[in-house]
């Protein structure tokens, strides 16, 4: 049996590992990435960004994360009612824990730690629903974007792939792997109130519109003269392809930046503009929440287990 003192030390070590790990990966990426020229970056900030523009851009970042917090608060009420502050703690701490794990998987564990152990599976499931709807929205808008841009072959291949994946899942829905199956997963989704699902979808769409338009207005700031629908279609295509690629969150701007450069080159937009915008999006939407989330990780206290007589 592990003593309470040992548990406290282990918790402290885990918290410090998460925070120092997050800060190290941010520092390493900012200091040693060859694609980032900080002289050029600071020059662009001085010449392009006025204080009002910077505030305008940061409002999008705050709204983006706030909508994610509302999504989580809405879903987790299936387990228990939590305050907006509590939801904020859980989301930002989860983002910090997920920074240096593949596809942000650490976020799942980060949120689950705020709940009793007997609720861990339900919390992990709700996190899948929370992130899953965002991915579905990205896929739908991305497919529309590819079709609008004339990438018909890619669209057909992707639609066909999705169709066959759907057929395969339908045919194997009863297959049981260690007590889990697609049928059981769908049944669990059905147990969540429809009102909760509807609100989740609305918030996911609102969040998608928010960060995609933040991307759009950054191009406007750089004086990119491309019609709204073409630019937005390209942005949705970039997010779709980038979201489909496995990566670490701390590499998010590298993945999205590389995909973005390929797509935006077709529109004759300079690489440095695309890379700057991808970097700014990463700093505002990943690094900033991680810096705040680190505080919540450090003050985290595990829930005490009540022993019933």
N, C-alpha and C positions, 0 to 999 in steps of 0.2 A: 504493500500500500504506500503510495507516494504522500509524503507529509504536505501540509498546507504551505509550509515555508518553501519546500522544493517546487511546488506548483507555482508559487509567486515568482521565484527565480526563473523558471522555465517560461512563464508568460512574459516576463520582462525581456528575456533573451529573444523570444519570438518577435515581440514588438520592435525591439531595437534592430533586429535583422531585417524586418520588413521596411522600416523607415530608412535605415542606412543603405539597404539594397536599392530602394527607390531613388534616393539621392545620388548614389554612385552611378546608376545607369543613366540618369538625367545628365549628370556632370560629364560622364564619358562620352555621351552622344553629342553634347554641346561643344566639348573641348577638342574632340579628336575626329569628328566626322569630316572627311575631305570635301564633301559636297557643300558644307556650310562655310561661307566666307563672312565672318562677323563684321569685317570692315564694310563690306557691301551691304550687309544686313542693317547695320546701324545707320549707314548713309541713306538707305531707303526709308527707314523710320523717320529720320530727320527731315527729308525732303517731301515725302508723300503723306506721312501721318501727322495731322494736326491733332490737338488734344480732343477736339470734338469727334473726329473720325475714330480715334483710339477708344474713346468712351462708347461710341456707337457700336464698334466691333465687339467690345467686351460685354455689352448688353446682350448680344447674341449668345456669347459663351455662357453667361449667367442663366439666360432663359433656357438654353439647351440643357444644362445640368439640372435646372429647377424642374423642367418637364420630366426628366428621368427620375428625380426624387418623387414627384407626384405619381408617376407610374408605379414605383416600388411601394409607396404608401398605400396606393389603391389595391395592389395585389396582395400585400402582406396582411391586409385586414381580414383575409380568409383565415389566418392563424390567430392574429390578435390586433387590436386597434393600437396604433402608435401615433405619436405626435409628429408634426412636420420636422421638428428639430431632431427627433430620434431617427426618422427616415433619412435626413440629411447626413447624420453621423454614419449610418450604415452604408449609404451609397458612396460617400467620399472615402471612407475607410476601405470599402471594397475595391474602389478604383485604385487606391494605393497598393493594396495587397495583390492586385492583378497586374500591376505594371510590368513586372519582369517574369511573368508566367506565360506559357503558350496560350494565345488567344484569350488572354485575361482570365484564365480559369481560376486564379487565386481569388478573384472577386467573389466567387461562389462561397468559398470557405470563409472569406472575410465577413460576409453578411451572416452566414450561419452561426458564427461565434457569438452573435448578439442574442441568440435564442437558446432555450433549453435543448439538451442533446436529443431528447425524444422527438423534437420538431425538426431535426437537421434535414431529413429526407424531404419533408414538405417545403422547407425553405429553399433547398437546392432545386426542387421542382419548380417553385414559383420564379426563381431566378432564370431558369430555362425559358419559362413563358415570357418573362420580362424582356430578355434579350432576343428570344426567338421571334417575337412579333416585329421587333426592330429590323431583324434580318429579312423577314418576309417583305416588309415595306420597301427595304433597299432593293430586293430582287425585283419586285413589281415595277417600281419606278425605273430601275436600271434597264429592264427589258424594254419598257416603253421608250427610254432614251436611246437604246441601241437601234430600235426600229425606226425612230424619228431621224436618226443620223444616217440611216441607209445601210447599217450593218446587218442586212437581211439574213445572210448565211449564218452569222454568229447567233442571231435571234432564233433561227430555225433549229440549229444544233442545241442551243440551250433549252428551248422549249421541249424538244424531243427528249433531251436528257432528263429534264424535270418530270416529263410524262412517264418515262420508263422507271424512274426512281419511285414515283407514286404508285405505279402498278406493282412493282416489287414489294413495296411496303404493304400494299393491300393484300397481296398473296401470302405474305409472311407475318401478318398482323397477330396471328395466334401463336407464333413461335415463341417459346418460353426460354429465356436465358437467365438462370439464377433468380427466378421469380419475377422477372421483368419481361414485358412484351409491349408491342405497339398498341395492341388492343387495350391493355391496362392503362397505358399512357393516355390514350384518347378518352378512356372512361374517367380518369382523374381530371382531365381538362373539362369534361362535361359536368363535373361536380362543382366547378367554380361558377358562381352566379353569372348569368348572361350580362347583367348590368356592369359587372366588374370587367368582363371581356370587352364590352363596347367602350367603356371608358379607357381601357388599356390601348385599344386600337386608335381612338381619337388622339390620345396623348402621344402615341408613337408616331402618328402622321404629323402632328404638330411639331414634334421634335425633329423629324426628318426635314420638314419645310424650313425650320429654324436654321439648322446647321448648313443645309444646302444653299440657303440664301445668304448666309454669312460668307460662304465661298464665293457666291455670285457678286456680292457687293465689294469684295476685295479685288475682283477683276475690274469692276467699274472704277475703283479707286486708281487703278493703274492705267485707266483710259482705254481699256480694251473695247474696240468698236465691233461687237458681234451681237446679232439680234438675241433677244431674251431667250427664246425657245431653243435655239441652237446651243447657246452657252449652258442653259439649265440641263438640256439633254446630255451634254458632254459631262457635266458634273455628276448627274445621276448614274451615267455609265461608269465613271471612274469609281464612285463609291460602291457600285455593285461588284465590279471586278476586284477591287481592293479588299472588300469585305469577304470575298470568296477565298482569298489566299490566306493560308495559315501564317500567323506571325505573332510577335510579341508586341505589347502595347507601346513599349519604349522605342520600337522600330516603326511605329505606325506612320510617321511622316515620311520615312524612307520608302515604305511599301506604296502608300498613296501617292507620294511624290513621283516615284518611278512610273507608276501606271498613268498618273496625270500628265507627265511629260510626253508619253507616247500618244495619248489622245489629243492633248492641246497642241502638239506639233502639227497635227492635221489642220488646225485652225490658224497656224502660223503665229502662235503666241510664243514669245521668247522663253527659253528654258529657265532663266534666272527668275522671271516673274512667277512661273509655275512653282518653282522650288521655294521661293520666298513665301508664297501664299500657303503652300503645304506646311512649311515650317511654322508659320504664324498660327495656323489652325491647330497644329500639334501643341504648341506652347500654351495657347489660350484654352484649349478644350481637354488637354490631357495633363500637362505639367502643372498648370494653375490649380486644378482640382486635387492633384496629388500632394501639392504643398500644403493645402488646407487639410486634406485627408490624413496627412502624417500626424497632425495634432490629435485627431480623433483616435488614431491607432495608439499613440502614446498614452492617452488618458483612458484607454479601454480597460474595463474591469469585467471579467467573466461573471455571468450570473451565478449566484450561489444556489446550490441544490438544496431544496428544503427536505429535511428528513422527517417523515411522518411517524409518529409513535403508534 
